[in-house]
């Protein structure tokens, strides 16, 4: 049963990822990425990481993708000409490079495949909010506070960059 | 029960699709979404290792990488908006001021 669920989720994830890089429309691309993120959250549930599955939907598929859609609709640009309407050597090189990278990673995974451990039986206690929060607020407290500072700096920096008034080269006083 | 190598293979395939997307697309927003997908595939590898070791540290690392990805998305989209204001396009082939 678990194998079937994994196969369905993996096919959905790979299909939506391929669609995302091949489709012409930017908004469809963003929505396909949402599908990809939600299926990955399903894979996290299969791995019994319940808290991360929830956070994945809340933060990635919710907050970050809404930000992306806002920017796409704000800029309203959709005149990238279709891919593959004329053959470019660049595409061939990109696919060749991609297949080389994939072959390398899969080869290195295949080399250690019999040494990898079985799924741990105490995983059901590890992925919960209690277990994660327990470690997060004791051992990793400093990194957690640094994350807060990082997020604040990111918000302030984004406001500064996005509000920056760009002067035309003619009207410099 | 499926082995950990299937999860790692899925993660590798998604990462490769992200690389190809970054290489072939010219819209800066789509390139940015491909980078988010690559970050996600690495997160998947971390979560699967964490699950198979029964160790919570991998999931903590995913938590931090998620917040860094959120910060990166905010700043990157602000930069894209600034570029768009400057030359009314998000086509990266037209952003060539610093290109050799």
Interface residues (C-beta under 8 A of the other chain):
Chain A: X2 X3 X6 X10 X13 X14 X17 X18 X20 X21 X26 X29 X30 X33 X36 X37 X40 X43 X44 X47 X48 X49 X51 X52 X55 X56 X59 X60 X63 X64 X67 X68 X71 X72 X74 X75 X77 X80 X83 X90 X91 X93 X94 X95 X97 X98 X99 X101 X102 X105 X106 X109 X110 X113 X116 X117 X118 X119 X120 X121 X122 X123 X126 X127 X131 X132 X135 X136 X140 X143 X147 X150 X151 X153 X154 X155 X157 X158 X159 X161 X162 X164 X166
Chain B: X1 X2 X3 X4 X5 X6 X7 X8 X9 X10 X12 X13 X14 X15 X16 X17 X18 X19 X20 X21 X23 X24 X25 X26 X27 X29 X30 X32 X33 X34 X36 X37 X40 X43 X44 X47 X48 X50 X51 X52 X53 X54 X55 X56 X57 X59 X60 X62 X63 X64 X66 X67 X68 X69 X70 X71 X72 X73 X74 X75 X77 X78 X79 X80 X81 X82 X84 X85 X86 X89 X90 X91
